[in-house]
């Protein structure tokens, strides 16, 4: 079974929005028999508050280390917020690029041509929806 790492902007967004987006993505991907690794699932995000990235360096190092390990053990990286760059997602994309792991962006503005940038060029695929991304991953990277 193919395993996908969920990436995307979390910091500054409401916790419920991030968690709902990822729950919906997980449901869609699992319906396509794609295994999901979601780093947000074990980071204690409070649904009632904005995701706060102010933490001590050691805590951030632990998050980065576990996420790097997970990316190295996934078959593809799916960026849920492909139209909205973030520092962490940029690093995750860079790691995936260095490892030859396919990068798929859910990025309707990039698909339509309303937004362009490095991510548009470096991604293996641009999709308008998670459903479209799941189908593409299943058909092209499912072994």
MOKAVEN-V425472 format. One record per residue. N is the residue number from 0. RES is the residue in one letter. PHI is phi in degrees with one decimal (NA if undefined). NEAR is the number of other C-alpha atoms within 8 Angstrom. Layout:
n: (N	N)
res: (RES	RES)
phi: (PHI	PHI)
near: (NEAR	NEAR)
//
This chain:
n: (0	1	2	3	4	5	6	7	8	9	10	11	12	13	14	15	16	17	18	19	20	21	22	23	24	25	26	27	28	29	30	31	32	33	34	35	36	37	38	39	40	41	42	43	44	45	46	47	48	49	50	51	52	53	54	55	56	57	58	59	60	61	62	63	64	65	66	67	68	69	70	71	72	73	74	75	76	77	78	79	80	81	82	83	84	85	86	87	88	89	90	91	92	93	94	95	96	97	98	99	100	101	102	103	104	105	106	107	108	109	110	111	112	113	114	115	116	117	118	119	120	121	122	123	124	125	126	127	128	129	130	131	132	133	134	135	136	137	138	139	140	141	142)
res: (X	X	X	X	X	X	X	X	X	X	X	X	X	X	X	X	X	X	X	X	X	X	X	X	X	X	X	X	X	X	X	X	X	X	X	X	X	X	X	X	X	X	X	X	X	X	X	X	X	X	X	X	X	X	X	X	X	X	X	X	X	X	X	X	X	X	X	X	X	X	X	X	X	X	X	X	X	X	X	X	X	X	X	X	X	X	X	X	X	X	X	X	X	X	X	X	X	X	X	X	X	X	X	X	X	X	X	X	X	X	X	X	X	X	X	X	X	X	X	X	X	X	X	X	X	X	X	X	X	X	X	X	X	X	X	X	X	X	X	X	X	X	X)
phi: (NA	-71.8	-117.0	-118.5	-92.7	-88.2	-116.5	148.3	-61.0	-120.5	-56.5	85.7	-87.9	-63.4	-56.1	-61.2	-67.0	-63.0	-65.0	-65.3	-56.4	-75.8	-63.3	-62.5	-63.9	-59.4	-59.5	-64.8	-65.1	-65.5	-63.5	-93.4	60.4	-109.6	-76.7	-120.5	-111.6	-119.1	-62.5	-70.9	-68.3	-129.5	-113.6	63.5	-70.0	-88.8	-58.9	-88.4	-132.2	-63.3	-67.6	-102.3	-96.0	-82.5	-152.0	-75.9	-59.3	-63.7	-64.0	-63.0	-60.7	-63.6	-60.7	-62.1	-61.9	-66.5	-70.0	-62.0	-59.0	-63.0	-60.3	-62.6	-109.9	-109.5	-96.1	-158.8	-114.3	-111.3	-94.1	-75.6	-117.3	-66.2	-93.4	-128.3	-62.1	-144.6	-57.9	-63.3	-63.5	-60.7	-67.2	-62.6	-63.0	-60.0	-64.5	-59.5	-59.0	-65.5	-95.6	73.8	-85.6	-59.6	-118.2	-119.8	-106.9	-90.5	-151.6	-58.1	-68.2	-69.5	-60.6	-78.0	89.8	-75.6	-140.9	-140.7	175.3	-55.3	-59.5	-60.6	-80.2	-82.2	-68.1	-77.8	-157.7	-114.9	-128.8	-83.1	-140.0	-65.5	-58.7	-62.1	-64.4	-60.9	-62.9	-61.1	-62.8	-61.0	-78.6	-110.4	-126.4	-81.8	83.0)
near: (6	12	12	13	15	13	13	12	12	8	8	8	10	11	14	10	9	10	12	8	9	10	8	8	9	9	8	11	14	10	7	9	9	13	10	11	10	9	10	8	8	5	6	6	9	9	10	7	8	11	12	7	6	4	7	6	6	6	8	9	8	8	8	8	8	8	9	10	8	10	12	8	7	13	11	14	16	13	13	13	12	11	10	6	10	8	6	8	12	9	8	11	10	8	10	15	11	7	7	6	11	11	15	14	14	16	14	11	10	12	10	7	7	7	8	8	6	6	8	9	6	8	11	7	7	14	13	11	9	12	8	9	15	12	9	9	10	12	7	7	10	8	4)
//
